[in-house]
């Protein structure tokens, strides 16, 4: 048994792994964001176009945000 983020388990289920969601722990959406330093040149999404970004790991929420904002 594991506590996981939903995008990872759903991706695994889609890939035909034998995973099963047995209980939902939090029923509110997970709020994710793009974080920059206060004095950063990147103050809007438009400023990020064509730049490189960092993610915590492949197939994570931060990786998903790259595709959402692409």
PQR file with spaces between the fields and no chain letter, atoms N, CA, C, O and H, PARSE charges and radii, in Angstrom:
ATOM       1  N    UNK     1       0.847   -1.156    0.000 -0.4000 1.5000
ATOM       2  CA   UNK     1       0.000    0.000    0.000 -0.0000 2.0000
ATOM       3  C    UNK     1       0.894    1.221    0.000  0.5500 1.7000
ATOM       4  O    UNK     1       1.959    1.213    0.618 -0.5500 1.4000
ATOM       5  N    UNK     2       0.467    2.285   -0.697 -0.4000 1.5000
ATOM       6  CA   UNK     2       1.249    3.516   -0.771 -0.0000 2.0000
ATOM       7  C    UNK     2       0.324    4.715   -0.841  0.5500 1.7000
ATOM       8  O    UNK     2      -0.801    4.622   -1.332 -0.5500 1.4000
ATOM       9  H    UNK     2      -0.397    2.291   -1.199  0.4000 1.0000
ATOM      10  N    UNK     3       0.808    5.830   -0.350 -0.4000 1.5000
ATOM      11  CA   UNK     3       0.118    7.109   -0.519 -0.0000 2.0000
ATOM      12  C    UNK     3       0.807    7.787   -1.686  0.5500 1.7000
ATOM      13  O    UNK     3       2.017    8.009   -1.653 -0.5500 1.4000
ATOM      14  H    UNK     3       1.722    5.906    0.048  0.4000 1.0000
ATOM      15  N    UNK     4       0.043    8.117   -2.718 -0.4000 1.5000
ATOM      16  CA   UNK     4       0.638    8.641   -3.951 -0.0000 2.0000
ATOM      17  C    UNK     4      -0.191    9.787   -4.507  0.5500 1.7000
ATOM      18  O    UNK     4      -1.333   10.000   -4.101 -0.5500 1.4000
ATOM      19  H    UNK     4      -0.940    7.937   -2.745  0.4000 1.0000
ATOM      20  N    UNK     5       0.399   10.520   -5.438 -0.4000 1.5000
ATOM      21  CA   UNK     5      -0.350   11.540   -6.178 -0.0000 2.0000
ATOM      22  C    UNK     5      -1.121   10.863   -7.301  0.5500 1.7000
ATOM      23  O    UNK     5      -0.655    9.882   -7.881 -0.5500 1.4000
ATOM      24  H    UNK     5       1.327   10.347   -5.767  0.4000 1.0000
ATOM      25  N    UNK     6      -2.286   11.382   -7.598 -0.4000 1.5000
ATOM      26  CA   UNK     6      -3.182   10.702   -8.535 -0.0000 2.0000
ATOM      27  C    UNK     6      -2.642   10.609   -9.959  0.5500 1.7000
ATOM      28  O    UNK     6      -2.914    9.620  -10.640 -0.5500 1.4000
ATOM      29  H    UNK     6      -2.664   12.179   -7.127  0.4000 1.0000
ATOM      30  N    UNK     7      -1.878   11.614  -10.442 -0.4000 1.5000
ATOM      31  CA   UNK     7      -1.437   11.508  -11.838 -0.0000 2.0000
ATOM      32  C    UNK     7      -0.510   10.324  -12.055  0.5500 1.7000
ATOM      33  O    UNK     7      -0.521    9.720  -13.128 -0.5500 1.4000
ATOM      34  H    UNK     7      -1.657   12.417   -9.889  0.4000 1.0000
ATOM      35  N    UNK     8       0.299    9.978  -11.043 -0.4000 1.5000
ATOM      36  CA   UNK     8       1.199    8.835  -11.180 -0.0000 2.0000
ATOM      37  C    UNK     8       0.452    7.518  -11.229  0.5500 1.7000
ATOM      38  O    UNK     8       0.752    6.673  -12.072 -0.5500 1.4000
ATOM      39  H    UNK     8       0.308   10.468  -10.171  0.4000 1.0000
ATOM      40  N    UNK     9      -0.510    7.326  -10.350 -0.4000 1.5000
ATOM      41  CA   UNK     9      -1.253    6.063  -10.327 -0.0000 2.0000
ATOM      42  C    UNK     9      -2.139    5.913  -11.558  0.5500 1.7000
ATOM      43  O    UNK     9      -2.271    4.815  -12.101 -0.5500 1.4000
ATOM      44  H    UNK     9      -0.753    8.013   -9.665  0.4000 1.0000
ATOM      45  N    UNK    10      -2.738    6.999  -11.995 -0.4000 1.5000
ATOM      46  CA   UNK    10      -3.591    6.938  -13.188 -0.0000 2.0000
ATOM      47  C    UNK    10      -2.759    6.591  -14.406  0.5500 1.7000
ATOM      48  O    UNK    10      -3.191    5.804  -15.248 -0.5500 1.4000
ATOM      49  H    UNK    10      -2.631    7.890  -11.554  0.4000 1.0000
ATOM      50  N    UNK    11      -1.564    7.171  -14.512 -0.4000 1.5000
ATOM      51  CA   UNK    11      -0.673    6.831  -15.624 -0.0000 2.0000
ATOM      52  C    UNK    11      -0.311    5.346  -15.578  0.5500 1.7000
ATOM      53  O    UNK    11      -0.278    4.678  -16.612 -0.5500 1.4000
ATOM      54  H    UNK    11      -1.213    7.811  -13.828  0.4000 1.0000
ATOM      55  N    UNK    12      -0.043    4.836  -14.385 -0.4000 1.5000
ATOM      56  CA   UNK    12       0.270    3.419  -14.240 -0.0000 2.0000
ATOM      57  C    UNK    12      -0.885    2.528  -14.632  0.5500 1.7000
ATOM      58  O    UNK    12      -0.680    1.499  -15.276 -0.5500 1.4000
ATOM      59  H    UNK    12      -0.070    5.378  -13.545  0.4000 1.0000
ATOM      60  N    UNK    13      -2.104    2.905  -14.254 -0.4000 1.5000
ATOM      61  CA   UNK    13      -3.289    2.124  -14.627 -0.0000 2.0000
ATOM      62  C    UNK    13      -3.468    2.134  -16.136  0.5500 1.7000
ATOM      63  O    UNK    13      -3.791    1.107  -16.733 -0.5500 1.4000
ATOM      64  H    UNK    13      -2.270    3.740  -13.731  0.4000 1.0000
ATOM      65  N    UNK    14      -3.259    3.290  -16.756 -0.4000 1.5000
ATOM      66  CA   UNK    14      -3.375    3.394  -18.221 -0.0000 2.0000
ATOM      67  C    UNK    14      -2.356    2.490  -18.902  0.5500 1.7000
ATOM      68  O    UNK    14      -2.644    1.920  -19.954 -0.5500 1.4000
ATOM      69  H    UNK    14      -2.996    4.124  -16.271  0.4000 1.0000
ATOM      70  N    UNK    15      -1.165    2.350  -18.316 -0.4000 1.5000
ATOM      71  CA   UNK    15      -0.121    1.480  -18.880 -0.0000 2.0000
ATOM      72  C    UNK    15      -0.370    0.010  -18.549  0.5500 1.7000
ATOM      73  O    UNK    15       0.517   -0.820  -18.743 -0.5500 1.4000
ATOM      74  H    UNK    15      -0.931    2.812  -17.461  0.4000 1.0000
ATOM      75  N    UNK    16      -1.559   -0.324  -18.056 -0.4000 1.5000
ATOM      76  CA   UNK    16      -1.999   -1.686  -17.781 -0.0000 2.0000
ATOM      77  C    UNK    16      -1.282   -2.335  -16.601  0.5500 1.7000
ATOM      78  O    UNK    16      -1.177   -3.560  -16.541 -0.5500 1.4000
ATOM      79  H    UNK    16      -2.280    0.351  -17.899  0.4000 1.0000
ATOM      80  N    UNK    17      -0.787   -1.525  -15.662 -0.4000 1.5000
ATOM      81  CA   UNK    17      -0.267   -2.099  -14.419 -0.0000 2.0000
ATOM      82  C    UNK    17      -1.452   -2.517  -13.555  0.5500 1.7000
ATOM      83  O    UNK    17      -2.549   -1.977  -13.702 -0.5500 1.4000
ATOM      84  H    UNK    17      -0.873   -0.530  -15.711  0.4000 1.0000
ATOM      85  N    UNK    18      -1.247   -3.430  -12.697 -0.4000 1.5000
ATOM      86  CA   UNK    18      -2.322   -3.968  -11.861 -0.0000 2.0000
ATOM      87  C    UNK    18      -2.484   -3.154  -10.576  0.5500 1.7000
ATOM      88  O    UNK    18      -2.512   -3.715   -9.480 -0.5500 1.4000
ATOM      89  H    UNK    18      -0.356   -3.868  -12.578  0.4000 1.0000
ATOM      90  N    UNK    19      -2.591   -1.831  -10.715 -0.4000 1.5000
ATOM      91  CA   UNK    19      -2.790   -0.947   -9.573 -0.0000 2.0000
ATOM      92  C    UNK    19      -4.278   -0.779   -9.312  0.5500 1.7000
ATOM      93  O    UNK    19      -5.107   -0.959  -10.205 -0.5500 1.4000
ATOM      94  H    UNK    19      -2.568   -1.375  -11.605  0.4000 1.0000
ATOM      95  N    UNK    20      -4.597   -0.436   -8.092 -0.4000 1.5000
ATOM      96  CA   UNK    20      -5.983   -0.210   -7.724 -0.0000 2.0000
ATOM      97  C    UNK    20      -6.033    0.912   -6.689  0.5500 1.7000
ATOM      98  O    UNK    20      -5.288    0.887   -5.710 -0.5500 1.4000
ATOM      99  H    UNK    20      -3.924   -0.290   -7.367  0.4000 1.0000
ATOM     100  N    UNK    21      -6.898    1.882   -6.900 -0.4000 1.5000
ATOM     101  CA   UNK    21      -7.115    2.945   -5.927 -0.0000 2.0000
ATOM     102  C    UNK    21      -8.167    2.446   -4.948  0.5500 1.7000
ATOM     103  O    UNK    21      -9.300    2.162   -5.337 -0.5500 1.4000
ATOM     104  H    UNK    21      -7.503    1.902   -7.696  0.4000 1.0000
ATOM     105  N    UNK    22      -7.790    2.339   -3.678 -0.4000 1.5000
ATOM     106  CA   UNK    22      -8.717    1.797   -2.687 -0.0000 2.0000
ATOM     107  C    UNK    22      -9.356    2.880   -1.821  0.5500 1.7000
ATOM     108  O    UNK    22     -10.415    2.654   -1.235 -0.5500 1.4000
ATOM     109  H    UNK    22      -6.870    2.569   -3.362  0.4000 1.0000
ATOM     110  N    UNK    23      -8.728    4.047   -1.733 -0.4000 1.5000
ATOM     111  CA   UNK    23      -9.299    5.129   -0.943 -0.0000 2.0000
ATOM     112  C    UNK    23      -8.726    6.459   -1.413  0.5500 1.7000
ATOM     113  O    UNK    23      -7.547    6.554   -1.754 -0.5500 1.4000
ATOM     114  H    UNK    23      -7.868    4.230   -2.209  0.4000 1.0000
ATOM     115  N    UNK    24      -9.560    7.471   -1.427 -0.4000 1.5000
ATOM     116  CA   UNK    24      -9.117    8.828   -1.736 -0.0000 2.0000
ATOM     117  C    UNK    24      -8.838    9.519   -0.412  0.5500 1.7000
ATOM     118  O    UNK    24      -9.713    9.587    0.451 -0.5500 1.4000
ATOM     119  H    UNK    24     -10.518    7.394   -1.149  0.4000 1.0000
ATOM     120  N    UNK    25      -7.635   10.029   -0.248 -0.4000 1.5000
ATOM     121  CA   UNK    25      -7.242   10.656    1.005 -0.0000 2.0000
ATOM     122  C    UNK    25      -7.660   12.126    1.052  0.5500 1.7000
ATOM     123  O    UNK    25      -8.162   12.596    2.073 -0.5500 1.4000
ATOM     124  H    UNK    25      -6.924    9.975   -0.950  0.4000 1.0000
ATOM     125  N    UNK    26      -7.457   12.842   -0.035 -0.4000 1.5000
ATOM     126  CA   UNK    26      -7.815   14.263   -0.112 -0.0000 2.0000
ATOM     127  C    UNK    26      -8.692   14.457   -1.341  0.5500 1.7000
ATOM     128  O    UNK    26      -8.319   14.047   -2.440 -0.5500 1.4000
ATOM     129  H    UNK    26      -7.049   12.460   -0.865  0.4000 1.0000
ATOM     130  N    UNK    27      -9.832   15.068   -1.167 -0.4000 1.5000
ATOM     131  CA   UNK    27     -10.771   15.218   -2.275 -0.0000 2.0000
ATOM     132  C    UNK    27     -10.733   16.600   -2.918  0.5500 1.7000
ATOM     133  O    UNK    27     -11.569   16.900   -3.771 -0.5500 1.4000
ATOM     134  H    UNK    27     -10.135   15.401   -0.274  0.4000 1.0000
ATOM     135  N    UNK    28      -9.786   17.443   -2.530 -0.4000 1.5000
ATOM     136  CA   UNK    28      -9.663   18.758   -3.167 -0.0000 2.0000
ATOM     137  C    UNK    28      -8.537   18.693   -4.185  0.5500 1.7000
ATOM     138  O    UNK    28      -7.623   17.882   -4.037 -0.5500 1.4000
ATOM     139  H    UNK    28      -9.107   17.199   -1.837  0.4000 1.0000
ATOM     140  N    UNK    29      -8.582   19.520   -5.203 -0.4000 1.5000
ATOM     141  CA   UNK    29      -7.501   19.498   -6.197 -0.0000 2.0000
ATOM     142  C    UNK    29      -6.163   19.902   -5.577  0.5500 1.7000
ATOM     143  O    UNK    29      -6.097   20.780   -4.716 -0.5500 1.4000
ATOM     144  H    UNK    29      -9.324   20.179   -5.323  0.4000 1.0000
ATOM     145  N    UNK    30      -5.131   19.258   -6.023 -0.4000 1.5000
ATOM     146  CA   UNK    30      -3.778   19.622   -5.617 -0.0000 2.0000
ATOM     147  C    UNK    30      -3.397   20.898   -6.355  0.5500 1.7000
ATOM     148  O    UNK    30      -3.468   20.949   -7.582 -0.5500 1.4000
ATOM     149  H    UNK    30      -5.185   18.545   -6.722  0.4000 1.0000
ATOM     150  N    UNK    31      -3.003   21.908   -5.629 -0.4000 1.5000
ATOM     151  CA   UNK    31      -2.665   23.182   -6.263 -0.0000 2.0000
ATOM     152  C    UNK    31      -1.173   23.199   -6.541  0.5500 1.7000
ATOM     153  O    UNK    31      -0.356   23.088   -5.627 -0.5500 1.4000
ATOM     154  H    UNK    31      -2.945   21.867   -4.632  0.4000 1.0000
ATOM     155  N    UNK    32      -0.832   23.337   -7.793 -0.4000 1.5000
ATOM     156  CA   UNK    32       0.557   23.359   -8.207 -0.0000 2.0000
ATOM     157  C    UNK    32       0.855   24.724   -8.798  0.5500 1.7000
ATOM     158  O    UNK    32      -0.067   25.462   -9.145 -0.5500 1.4000
ATOM     159  H    UNK    32      -1.496   23.427   -8.536  0.4000 1.0000
ATOM     160  N    UNK    33       2.093   25.060   -8.916 -0.4000 1.5000
ATOM     161  CA   UNK    33       2.419   26.377   -9.461 -0.0000 2.0000
ATOM     162  C    UNK    33       3.823   26.440  -10.006  0.5500 1.7000
ATOM     163  O    UNK    33       4.607   25.499   -9.880 -0.5500 1.4000
ATOM     164  H    UNK    33       2.842   24.460   -8.634  0.4000 1.0000
ATOM     165  N    UNK    34       4.121   27.556  -10.608 -0.4000 1.5000
ATOM     166  CA   UNK    34       5.460   27.848  -11.111 -0.0000 2.0000
ATOM     167  C    UNK    34       6.025   28.898  -10.163  0.5500 1.7000
ATOM     168  O    UNK    34       5.423   29.953   -9.967 -0.5500 1.4000
ATOM     169  H    UNK    34       3.484   28.320  -10.711  0.4000 1.0000
ATOM     170  N    UNK    35       7.167   28.611   -9.584 -0.4000 1.5000
ATOM     171  CA   UNK    35       7.733   29.485   -8.565 -0.0000 2.0000
ATOM     172  C    UNK    35       9.034   30.096   -9.052  0.5500 1.7000
ATOM     173  O    UNK    35       9.906   29.392   -9.562 -0.5500 1.4000
ATOM     174  H    UNK    35       7.657   27.754   -9.743  0.4000 1.0000
ATOM     175  N    UNK    36       9.163   31.401   -8.895 -0.4000 1.5000
ATOM     176  CA   UNK    36      10.383   32.122   -9.257 -0.0000 2.0000
ATOM     177  C    UNK    36      10.727   33.082   -8.121  0.5500 1.7000
ATOM     178  O    UNK    36       9.890   33.376   -7.267 -0.5500 1.4000
ATOM     179  H    UNK    36       8.455   31.972   -8.480  0.4000 1.0000
ATOM     180  N    UNK    37      11.949   33.558   -8.122 -0.4000 1.5000
ATOM     181  CA   UNK    37      12.369   34.552   -7.132 -0.0000 2.0000
ATOM     182  C    UNK    37      11.610   35.855   -7.357  0.5500 1.7000
ATOM     183  O    UNK    37      11.200   36.153   -8.479 -0.5500 1.4000
ATOM     184  H    UNK    37      12.628   33.320   -8.816  0.4000 1.0000
ATOM     185  N    UNK    38      11.426   36.619   -6.305 -0.4000 1.5000
ATOM     186  CA   UNK    38      10.686   37.878   -6.387 -0.0000 2.0000
ATOM     187  C    UNK    38      11.258   38.803   -7.451  0.5500 1.7000
ATOM     188  O    UNK    38      10.502   39.455   -8.171 -0.5500 1.4000
ATOM     189  H    UNK    38      11.759   36.377   -5.394  0.4000 1.0000
ATOM     190  N    UNK    39      12.569   38.871   -7.560 -0.4000 1.5000
ATOM     191  CA   UNK    39      13.210   39.785   -8.509 -0.0000 2.0000
ATOM     192  C    UNK    39      13.529   39.127   -9.854  0.5500 1.7000
ATOM     193  O    UNK    39      14.317   39.670  -10.628 -0.5500 1.4000
ATOM     194  H    UNK    39      13.183   38.341   -6.975  0.4000 1.0000
ATOM     195  N    UNK    40      12.932   37.973  -10.144 -0.4000 1.5000
ATOM     196  CA   UNK    40      13.170   37.256  -11.392 -0.0000 2.0000
ATOM     197  C    UNK    40      12.632   38.024  -12.588  0.5500 1.7000
ATOM     198  O    UNK    40      11.651   38.760  -12.479 -0.5500 1.4000
ATOM     199  H    UNK    40      12.292   37.532   -9.515  0.4000 1.0000
ATOM     200  N    UNK    41      13.287   37.845  -13.734 -0.4000 1.5000
ATOM     201  CA   UNK    41      12.783   38.414  -14.992 -0.0000 2.0000
ATOM     202  C    UNK    41      11.521   37.696  -15.452  0.5500 1.7000
ATOM     203  O    UNK    41      10.782   38.217  -16.286 -0.5500 1.4000
ATOM     204  H    UNK    41      14.084   37.247  -13.823  0.4000 1.0000
ATOM     205  N    UNK    42      11.268   36.507  -14.918 -0.4000 1.5000
ATOM     206  CA   UNK    42      10.121   35.700  -15.322 -0.0000 2.0000
ATOM     207  C    UNK    42       8.930   35.984  -14.414  0.5500 1.7000
ATOM     208  O    UNK    42       8.761   35.331  -13.384 -0.5500 1.4000
ATOM     209  H    UNK    42      11.869   36.083  -14.240  0.4000 1.0000
ATOM     210  N    UNK    43       8.117   36.942  -14.786 -0.4000 1.5000
ATOM     211  CA   UNK    43       6.962   37.323  -13.980 -0.0000 2.0000
ATOM     212  C    UNK    43       5.637   36.933  -14.632  0.5500 1.7000
ATOM     213  O    UNK    43       4.581   37.089  -14.019 -0.5500 1.4000
ATOM     214  H    UNK    43       8.253   37.473  -15.623  0.4000 1.0000
ATOM     215  N    UNK    44       5.680   36.425  -15.869 -0.4000 1.5000
ATOM     216  CA   UNK    44       4.484   35.952  -16.560 -0.0000 2.0000
ATOM     217  C    UNK    44       4.812   34.661  -17.294  0.5500 1.7000
ATOM     218  O    UNK    44       5.977   34.369  -17.565 -0.5500 1.4000
ATOM     219  H    UNK    44       6.539   36.297  -16.367  0.4000 1.0000
ATOM     220  N    UNK    45       3.783   33.895  -17.612 -0.4000 1.5000
ATOM     221  CA   UNK    45       3.963   32.653  -18.380 -0.0000 2.0000
ATOM     222  C    UNK    45       4.599   32.962  -19.737  0.5500 1.7000
ATOM     223  O    UNK    45       5.449   32.207  -20.209 -0.5500 1.4000
ATOM     224  H    UNK    45       2.836   34.132  -17.392  0.4000 1.0000
ATOM     225  N    UNK    46       4.196   34.058  -20.360 -0.4000 1.5000
ATOM     226  CA   UNK    46       4.751   34.424  -21.667 -0.0000 2.0000
ATOM     227  C    UNK    46       6.267   34.567  -21.625  0.5500 1.7000
ATOM     228  O    UNK    46       6.939   34.244  -22.604 -0.5500 1.4000
ATOM     229  H    UNK    46       3.506   34.672  -19.977  0.4000 1.0000
ATOM     230  N    UNK    47       6.813   35.038  -20.527 -0.4000 1.5000
ATOM     231  CA   UNK    47       8.272   35.208  -20.403 -0.0000 2.0000
ATOM     232  C    UNK    47       8.991   33.858  -20.354  0.5500 1.7000
ATOM     233  O    UNK    47      10.188   33.784  -20.633 -0.5500 1.4000
ATOM     234  H    UNK    47       6.267   35.301  -19.731  0.4000 1.0000
ATOM     235  N    UNK    48       8.275   32.803  -20.004 -0.4000 1.5000
ATOM     236  CA   UNK    48       8.888   31.480  -19.908 -0.0000 2.0000
ATOM     237  C    UNK    48       8.972   30.753  -21.246  0.5500 1.7000
ATOM     238  O    UNK    48       9.694   29.764  -21.367 -0.5500 1.4000
ATOM     239  H    UNK    48       7.303   32.863  -19.777  0.4000 1.0000
ATOM     240  N    UNK    49       8.241   31.234  -22.250 -0.4000 1.5000
ATOM     241  CA   UNK    49       8.232   30.547  -23.549 -0.0000 2.0000
ATOM     242  C    UNK    49       9.647   30.439  -24.112  0.5500 1.7000
ATOM     243  O    UNK    49      10.390   31.419  -24.164 -0.5500 1.4000
ATOM     244  H    UNK    49       7.655   32.038  -22.151  0.4000 1.0000
ATOM     245  N    UNK    50       9.998   29.231  -24.531 -0.4000 1.5000
ATOM     246  CA   UNK    50      11.292   28.981  -25.147 -0.0000 2.0000
ATOM     247  C    UNK    50      12.441   28.827  -24.161  0.5500 1.7000
ATOM     248  O    UNK    50      13.593   28.725  -24.582 -0.5500 1.4000
ATOM     249  H    UNK    50       9.394   28.435  -24.489  0.4000 1.0000
ATOM     250  N    UNK    51      12.159   28.808  -22.855 -0.4000 1.5000
ATOM     251  CA   UNK    51      13.220   28.656  -21.862 -0.0000 2.0000
ATOM     252  C    UNK    51      13.253   27.223  -21.335  0.5500 1.7000
ATOM     253  O    UNK    51      12.358   26.426  -21.617 -0.5500 1.4000
ATOM     254  H    UNK    51      11.223   28.891  -22.513  0.4000 1.0000
ATOM     255  N    UNK    52      14.284   26.911  -20.577 -0.4000 1.5000
ATOM     256  CA   UNK    52      14.387   25.607  -19.932 -0.0000 2.0000
ATOM     257  C    UNK    52      13.808   25.707  -18.536  0.5500 1.7000
ATOM     258  O    UNK    52      13.883   26.756  -17.896 -0.5500 1.4000
ATOM     259  H    UNK    52      15.011   27.559  -20.349  0.4000 1.0000
ATOM     260  N    UNK    53      13.230   24.610  -18.067 -0.4000 1.5000
ATOM     261  CA   UNK    53      12.666   24.563  -16.719 -0.0000 2.0000
ATOM     262  C    UNK    53      13.229   23.358  -15.973  0.5500 1.7000
ATOM     263  O    UNK    53      13.740   22.419  -16.585 -0.5500 1.4000
ATOM     264  H    UNK    53      13.169   23.758  -18.587  0.4000 1.0000
ATOM     265  N    UNK    54      13.134   23.393  -14.671 -0.4000 1.5000
ATOM     266  CA   UNK    54      13.566   22.271  -13.843 -0.0000 2.0000
ATOM     267  C    UNK    54      12.340   21.529  -13.333  0.5500 1.7000
ATOM     268  O    UNK    54      11.318   22.137  -13.020 -0.5500 1.4000
ATOM     269  H    UNK    54      12.720   24.155  -14.174  0.4000 1.0000
ATOM     270  N    UNK    55      12.453   20.217  -13.254 -0.4000 1.5000
ATOM     271  CA   UNK    55      11.389   19.388  -12.684 -0.0000 2.0000
ATOM     272  C    UNK    55      11.997   18.540  -11.578  0.5500 1.7000
ATOM     273  O    UNK    55      13.207   18.314  -11.555 -0.5500 1.4000
ATOM     274  H    UNK    55      13.284   19.722  -13.508  0.4000 1.0000
ATOM     275  N    UNK    56      11.162   18.072  -10.666 -0.4000 1.5000
ATOM     276  CA   UNK    56      11.688   17.245   -9.574 -0.0000 2.0000
ATOM     277  C    UNK    56      12.035   15.836  -10.055  0.5500 1.7000
ATOM     278  O    UNK    56      13.047   15.271   -9.641 -0.5500 1.4000
ATOM     279  H    UNK    56      10.179   18.256  -10.685  0.4000 1.0000
ATOM     280  N    UNK    57      11.203   15.271  -10.923 -0.4000 1.5000
ATOM     281  CA   UNK    57      11.486   13.956  -11.508 -0.0000 2.0000
ATOM     282  C    UNK    57      10.511   13.719  -12.659  0.5500 1.7000
ATOM     283  O    UNK    57       9.437   14.318  -12.712 -0.5500 1.4000
ATOM     284  H    UNK    57      10.381   15.731  -11.260  0.4000 1.0000
ATOM     285  N    UNK    58      10.901   12.841  -13.573 -0.4000 1.5000
ATOM     286  CA   UNK    58      10.032   12.530  -14.702 -0.0000 2.0000
ATOM     287  C    UNK    58       8.732   11.895  -14.213  0.5500 1.7000
ATOM     288  O    UNK    58       8.722   11.118  -13.258 -0.5500 1.4000
ATOM     289  H    UNK    58      11.774   12.355  -13.529  0.4000 1.0000
ATOM     290  N    UNK    59       7.650   12.240  -14.881 -0.4000 1.5000
ATOM     291  CA   UNK    59       6.299   11.755  -14.603 -0.0000 2.0000
ATOM     292  C    UNK    59       5.758   12.257  -13.258  0.5500 1.7000
ATOM     293  O    UNK    59       4.814   11.682  -12.715 -0.5500 1.4000
ATOM     294  H    UNK    59       7.658   12.872  -15.656  0.4000 1.0000
ATOM     295  N    UNK    60       6.350   13.318  -12.725 -0.4000 1.5000
ATOM     296  CA   UNK    60       5.872   13.910  -11.473 -0.0000 2.0000
ATOM     297  C    UNK    60       4.919   15.065  -11.776  0.5500 1.7000
ATOM     298  O    UNK    60       4.670   15.385  -12.938 -0.5500 1.4000
ATOM     299  H    UNK    60       7.117   13.785  -13.165  0.4000 1.0000
ATOM     300  N    UNK    61       4.397   15.679  -10.739 -0.4000 1.5000
ATOM     301  CA   UNK    61       3.532   16.842  -10.922 -0.0000 2.0000
ATOM     302  C    UNK    61       4.250   17.980  -11.602  0.5500 1.7000
ATOM     303  O    UNK    61       3.664   18.661  -12.444 -0.5500 1.4000
ATOM     304  H    UNK    61       4.599   15.419   -9.795  0.4000 1.0000
ATOM     305  N    UNK    62       5.524   18.210  -11.256 -0.4000 1.5000
ATOM     306  CA   UNK    62       6.263   19.295  -11.905 -0.0000 2.0000
ATOM     307  C    UNK    62       6.489   18.999  -13.387  0.5500 1.7000
ATOM     308  O    UNK    62       6.508   19.922  -14.201 -0.5500 1.4000
ATOM     309  H    UNK    62       6.000   17.657  -10.572  0.4000 1.0000
ATOM     310  N    UNK    63       6.658   17.740  -13.743 -0.4000 1.5000
ATOM     311  CA   UNK    63       6.811   17.343  -15.141 -0.0000 2.0000
ATOM     312  C    UNK    63       5.481   17.582  -15.891  0.5500 1.7000
ATOM     313  O    UNK    63       5.469   18.056  -17.027 -0.5500 1.4000
ATOM     314  H    UNK    63       6.642   16.991  -13.082  0.4000 1.0000
ATOM     315  N    UNK    64       4.383   17.244  -15.231 -0.4000 1.5000
ATOM     316  CA   UNK    64       3.064   17.465  -15.818 -0.0000 2.0000
ATOM     317  C    UNK    64       2.816   18.952  -16.070  0.5500 1.7000
ATOM     318  O    UNK    64       2.239   19.311  -17.097 -0.5500 1.4000
ATOM     319  H    UNK    64       4.393   16.858  -14.308  0.4000 1.0000
ATOM     320  N    UNK    65       3.240   19.815  -15.156 -0.4000 1.5000
ATOM     321  CA   UNK    65       3.040   21.259  -15.312 -0.0000 2.0000
ATOM     322  C    UNK    65       3.732   21.793  -16.564  0.5500 1.7000
ATOM     323  O    UNK    65       3.240   22.728  -17.195 -0.5500 1.4000
ATOM     324  H    UNK    65       3.708   19.523  -14.322  0.4000 1.0000
ATOM     325  N    UNK    66       4.868   21.204  -16.923 -0.4000 1.5000
ATOM     326  CA   UNK    66       5.565   21.620  -18.145 -0.0000 2.0000
ATOM     327  C    UNK    66       4.652   21.431  -19.347  0.5500 1.7000
ATOM     328  O    UNK    66       4.573   22.309  -20.206 -0.5500 1.4000
ATOM     329  H    UNK    66       5.268   20.444  -16.410  0.4000 1.0000
ATOM     330  N    UNK    67       3.965   20.304  -19.419 -0.4000 1.5000
ATOM     331  CA   UNK    67       3.074   20.034  -20.544 -0.0000 2.0000
ATOM     332  C    UNK    67       1.814   20.897  -20.496  0.5500 1.7000
ATOM     333  O    UNK    67       1.322   21.339  -21.534 -0.5500 1.4000
ATOM     334  H    UNK    67       4.029   19.591  -18.720  0.4000 1.0000
ATOM     335  N    UNK    68       1.306   21.131  -19.318 -0.4000 1.5000
ATOM     336  CA   UNK    68       0.107   21.978  -19.190 -0.0000 2.0000
ATOM     337  C    UNK    68       0.390   23.386  -19.679  0.5500 1.7000
ATOM     338  O    UNK    68      -0.456   24.005  -20.325 -0.5500 1.4000
ATOM     339  H    UNK    68       1.707   20.772  -18.475  0.4000 1.0000
ATOM     340  N    UNK    69       1.573   23.894  -19.377 -0.4000 1.5000
ATOM     341  CA   UNK    69       1.920   25.268  -19.744 -0.0000 2.0000
ATOM     342  C    UNK    69       2.617   25.381  -21.088  0.5500 1.7000
ATOM     343  O    UNK    69       2.928   26.490  -21.524 -0.5500 1.4000
ATOM     344  H    UNK    69       2.260   23.392  -18.852  0.4000 1.0000
ATOM     345  N    UNK    70       2.871   24.262  -21.757 -0.4000 1.5000
ATOM     346  CA   UNK    70       3.558   24.307  -23.063 -0.0000 2.0000
ATOM     347  C    UNK    70       2.657   24.869  -24.140  0.5500 1.7000
ATOM     348  O    UNK    70       3.069   24.978  -25.294 -0.5500 1.4000
ATOM     349  H    UNK    70       2.618   23.362  -21.403  0.4000 1.0000
